[in-house]
């Protein structure tokens, strides 16, 4: 058996355990088909989609998403970070049953005063494997309440 076939068996097992879906952002695979994600990467992709989606964007599932754009003009301060953390926890708990949230940390992004950094620590329910996802979300600039 060649290594390509061995690798495919591993991917098929991961897909059976964690699922498989369209990669995000949507792209073409080398085979000119829509690229797919499988295994733990599929779960990370699903989490990114949840965090990037606003409620109301999905017609058949209008409550889906974390709704993080509502913080766009909020000040980049700990009170806003706590609200973002709560929104992330509610959305992930509701929409991604394949993970258990261990911790969420939201802080001002060092490289961008108009962004907050979300560090989501979670465990894969199927295996107990720990994982982490880091995402930035646009918020107001600094503690000045978003003033330029």
Secondary structure, DSSP 8 states (H G I E B T S, - for coil): --HHHHHHHHHHHHHHHH-EEE-SS--B-TTSSB-EEETHHHHHHHHHHHHH--TTSSTTSTT-S--GGGGTTS-SSHHHHHHHHHHHHHHHHHH-TTEEEEEEEEEE-TT-TTEEEEEEEEEETTT--EEEEEEEEE--SGGGTS--
